[in-house]
Amino acid sequence: MRKDIITDHAKISWILDQCQILRLGLSNKNGSYVVPVHYGYQGDSDGKYTIYIHGTGDGEKAAALDKEESIGFETDHGHENLIYTPPRKGDFGPSFMSVIGNGVPHKLTDPQEKLFALRTLIHHYVNTIPVTISTDDVKNVAVWAIEVENITGRVHNPTEEWSVALGMPIKERRGKHYKNGAVAFDDFDYSKLDDVPDAESGASRKE
């Protein structure tokens, strides 16, 4: 196993809280495919996770989930933090956090279970549900609970904020900081290097 794989459930839960879209790895007679969905989750003190998703109840996604066979899932966040660190030309270091795993989906039919699942899903995105929802409101909504069998997390090049939240050592990273594909600022001390190629032009700064 990689040294940076996270199995601590408190840390996995924190990463799940930051992410917004879950990608399901499904398959049908035509092959494998990925479906992005909104999600909510519950985790207990023993590290047992249940992930809730919803849909229309028909179509390829529903057909795959209704098989109640193990599926894969993945979610990630934070790719906008990209830093180029001289002097190596290819040393672009993105930051990201992710969770991957697999589990078995079950379609919920009990009205109270569906209501709990959908409230959990909504609370993943907002602290307070703007309107009251009842069992009647969700009776025509298809809801699945994915009982997670295996789950791990990973954090690559954590920002200071992430490091503090996860209790990880803070690693200072200086260089060209990119935002939306362009350099936002550069805090690298080039005086420490003899001959530094410019990341934008490829020319040496001494030329």
C-alpha positions in Angstrom: 0.0 0.0 0.0 1.2 3.5 -0.8 2.6 5.4 2.2 0.2 8.3 1.6 -3.0 6.3 1.7 -5.4 7.4 4.4 -7.4 4.8 6.4 -8.2 7.0 9.4 -12.0 7.4 9.3 -12.0 10.9 10.8 -9.8 12.1 8.0 -11.8 10.3 5.4 -14.9 11.9 6.7 -13.3 15.4 6.5 -12.3 14.8 2.9 -15.9 13.6 2.1 -17.2 16.8 3.6 -15.1 18.9 1.2 -16.0 17.1 -2.0 -19.1 17.8 -4.0 -19.6 15.2 -6.7 -19.3 11.4 -6.3 -18.5 9.3 -9.4 -19.9 5.9 -9.7 -18.2 3.1 -11.6 -20.9 1.1 -13.2 -21.2 -1.4 -16.0 -23.8 -2.8 -18.4 -23.8 -5.0 -21.5 -21.8 -2.3 -23.4 -19.0 -2.1 -20.9 -17.9 0.1 -18.0 -18.8 3.7 -17.5 -18.8 6.5 -14.9 -21.8 8.5 -13.6 -21.4 11.7 -11.6 -24.0 12.1 -8.8 -24.7 14.3 -5.7 -24.4 12.4 -2.5 -24.7 12.4 1.3 -23.2 10.0 3.7 -23.3 8.7 7.3 -20.3 7.2 9.2 -20.3 5.5 12.6 -17.6 5.2 15.2 -16.6 1.8 13.8 -15.7 3.3 10.5 -18.8 2.0 8.7 -20.0 4.2 5.9 -23.3 4.5 4.1 -23.5 6.7 1.0 -26.9 8.0 -0.2 -27.7 8.9 -3.8 -30.9 9.5 -5.7 -32.2 9.5 -9.2 -35.2 9.0 -11.4 -35.5 5.3 -10.9 -35.2 4.4 -14.6 -32.4 4.4 -17.1 -29.0 2.8 -17.2 -27.9 4.1 -13.8 -30.9 2.7 -12.0 -30.7 -0.6 -13.8 -27.0 -1.0 -12.7 -27.7 0.0 -9.1 -30.8 -2.3 -8.8 -28.6 -5.3 -9.5 -27.3 -4.8 -6.0 -23.8 -5.8 -7.0 -20.6 -4.2 -5.7 -19.7 -0.9 -7.5 -16.8 1.5 -7.3 -17.0 5.1 -6.4 -14.6 8.1 -6.3 -14.7 11.8 -5.3 -12.0 14.5 -5.3 -11.4 18.2 -4.6 -8.8 20.9 -4.6 -7.1 20.7 -8.0 -7.1 24.5 -8.5 -4.0 24.8 -6.3 -1.2 24.2 -8.7 2.5 25.2 -8.1 5.5 25.2 -10.3 8.7 24.8 -8.3 12.0 25.6 -10.1 14.4 24.6 -11.3 13.0 21.3 -12.8 10.9 22.2 -15.9 8.3 19.5 -15.3 7.9 20.1 -11.6 4.2 21.1 -11.6 2.8 20.0 -8.3 -1.0 20.0 -8.0 -2.8 19.7 -4.7 -5.8 17.4 -4.4 -7.7 15.3 -2.0 -9.7 12.2 -2.9 -11.6 9.2 -1.6 -12.1 5.9 -3.4 -13.9 2.7 -2.5 -16.5 0.2 -3.3 -19.8 -0.9 -1.9 -23.1 -2.6 -2.6 -26.2 -0.4 -3.4 -29.6 -1.1 -2.1 -32.8 0.7 -3.2 -34.7 2.2 -0.3 -38.4 1.6 -0.2 -39.3 2.5 3.4 -40.7 6.1 3.3 -38.9 7.1 6.5 -35.6 5.7 5.3 -35.9 7.6 2.0 -36.7 10.8 3.9 -33.7 10.4 6.2 -31.4 9.6 3.2 -32.6 12.7 1.2 -32.2 15.0 4.2 -28.7 13.6 4.7 -27.9 14.3 1.0 -29.3 17.9 1.2 -27.4 18.6 4.4 -24.2 17.7 2.6 -24.6 20.9 0.6 -26.5 23.2 2.9 -26.6 23.5 6.7 -30.3 24.2 6.8 -32.9 22.8 4.4 -34.9 25.8 3.1 -38.2 24.0 3.1 -39.7 21.1 5.1 -39.9 17.9 3.2 -42.1 14.9 4.1 -42.5 11.3 3.1 -45.2 12.3 0.5 -42.7 14.6 -1.2 -40.2 11.9 -1.8 -42.4 8.9 -2.6 -41.7 9.1 -6.3 -37.9 9.7 -5.9 -35.6 6.7 -6.3 -33.1 6.6 -3.5 -30.2 4.1 -2.9 -28.0 3.4 0.0 -24.5 2.2 -0.8 -23.2 0.1 2.0 -19.4 0.7 1.8 -17.2 -2.3 1.9 -13.8 -0.7 1.4 -12.8 3.0 1.5 -9.5 4.9 1.6 -8.4 8.5 1.1 -5.4 10.4 -0.2 -4.1 13.9 0.1 -1.4 15.1 -2.2 0.6 18.3 -1.6 -1.8 19.5 1.1 -2.3 23.3 1.5 -1.6 24.7 5.0 -5.4 24.8 5.7 -5.7 21.1 4.8 -2.7 20.2 6.9 -4.1 21.9 9.9 -7.5 20.3 9.5 -6.0 16.8 9.0 -3.2 17.1 11.6 -0.6 16.6 8.9 2.9 18.2 8.8 2.9 21.6 7.1 5.1 21.5 4.0 6.0 24.9 2.7 5.8 25.1 -1.1 7.1 28.1 -3.0 7.1 28.9 -6.7 4.7 30.0 -9.3 1.1 29.7 -8.0 -1.5 29.2 -10.8 -5.1 30.1 -10.7 -7.5 29.4 -13.7 -4.4 28.4 -15.8 -2.5 31.7 -15.2 0.2 32.6 -12.7 -1.5 34.3 -9.7 1.8 35.1 -7.9 5.3 33.9 -7.5 7.0 33.6 -4.1 10.1 31.6 -5.0 13.5 33.0 -4.0 15.4 32.8 -7.3 18.5 34.3 -5.8 19.3 30.9 -4.4 19.6 29.4 -7.9 22.5 30.0 -10.4 20.6 29.5 -13.6 16.8 29.2 -13.5 14.7 28.6 -16.7 11.6 30.7 -16.8 8.5 28.5 -16.7 6.6 30.7 -19.2 9.3 31.4 -21.8 11.8 28.6 -21.3 14.6 31.1 -21.3 17.2 31.5 -18.5 16.6 34.5 -16.2 20.3 35.4 -16.6 20.0 35.8 -20.4 
